[in-house]
Amino acid sequence: MIKVLLADDHSIVREGLRRIVEESGDIEVVAEAADGRAAVLAVRREEPDVAVIDISMPVLDGLEVITQLTAEFPQIPILVLTMHEEHQYVIRAIETGAMGYITKQSAPEQLVNAIRKVHSGARFLTEDAAEALALRVAKGNQIQSPLETLSTRELQVLRRLALGNTNREIAAAFHISIKTVDTYRSRLLKKLNLRNNADLSRFAIQNKVIEA
C-alpha cells in the first residue's frame, strides 16, 4: 500500500480526495491536515510515502511546506494539488521541490495515477503544466508576466497581504522581522507599479494568486 498524507484546508475536499484514492485499492490515507503547519507535523509523525499538498493553506502556504519537507524529508515525493491554474504556481512548486502538480478540477481523473507516478520516482505534470515549464526554459530570462519578476518569498508575501494579513502576522508566519515584511511590501509596490494594499489585492485576484 502507498501511504499518503492529504493536506487541504477544506474538509469536504479532503473527504472527496480520500474517497478517490482509497477506491484505488493500493493507496491508503494515513494522515490529513487542514493547514500547512499541521501538514509538516503529520509528515514528521507518519512519514508517508507521498504528500499531497494544497498551495493555498493557512498558517503556512504550500510553497513554504514544500520548502520545509524537501529539506527534512527529501525521500518523500510531494504532489501539489490546487485550484490555481496560473502557470507561475506550476513553476514555483516544481522549483521549490515538488515532484508533481495537478489541479483540483483534474483530480478525479488524474490523482490516483499522479500519486502512483511520483511514488515510483517519476514526475507527474498535466499537459498545461508541462507546457508552462517548457515555455519557461525556451524563453530563458525573458520576462513576460509581472508575476515572473517576483521572488518566491515576494509571491508569498503578496498572497498574504492580499488575504488581509497584517505585517506582524506575515512576519510571524515566515519567521522574519516586521521591518523585512515592510521591505517586501515596498518592493512589491515598486515592481508591480502599484500604490497600496488595495491595489495589491486587486492584482492578486486578477492574476489568480488568490481566489476572488
JOLINJO-V821252 format. One line per field, one symbol per residue. ss: DSSP state (~ for helix, > for strand, _ for the rest). psi: psi as a letter, one per 20 degrees, with the letter a starting at -180 (. if undefined). burial: 1 if it has 9 or more other ideal C-beta (glycine too) atoms within 8 Angstrom, else 0. A space follows every 50 residues. Layout:
ss = ???
psi = ???
burial = ???
This chain:
ss = _>>>>>>___~~~~~~~~~~~~____>>>>>>>__~~~~~~~~~~~___> >>>>_______~~~~~~~~~~~____>>>>>>____~~~~~~~~~~___> >>>~~~~~~~~~~~~~~~~____>>_~~~~~~~~~~~~~______~~~~_ _~~~~~~~~~~~____~~~~~~~~___~~~~~~~~~~~~~~~____~~~~ ~~~~~~______
psi = popqppoqjohhgggggggghiihijppoiqqqirgghgghhghghmrhp popqgnqrfprhhhgggghhhhmiioqpppprhpiphhhggggghiiqir pqqhhighhigghgggghhiirqoqrggghhgghhgghicjpphqhhiiq rgghggggghghijqrhgggghhjlrqhhhghgggggggghjlrhahggg ggghghjkhrq.
burial = 01111111000011011101110000101011111101111110010101 11111110011111111111010001111111010111111111011111 11110110011101111110000111011101101000000000011001 01011111111100001011101100000111011011101101000011 101110111100
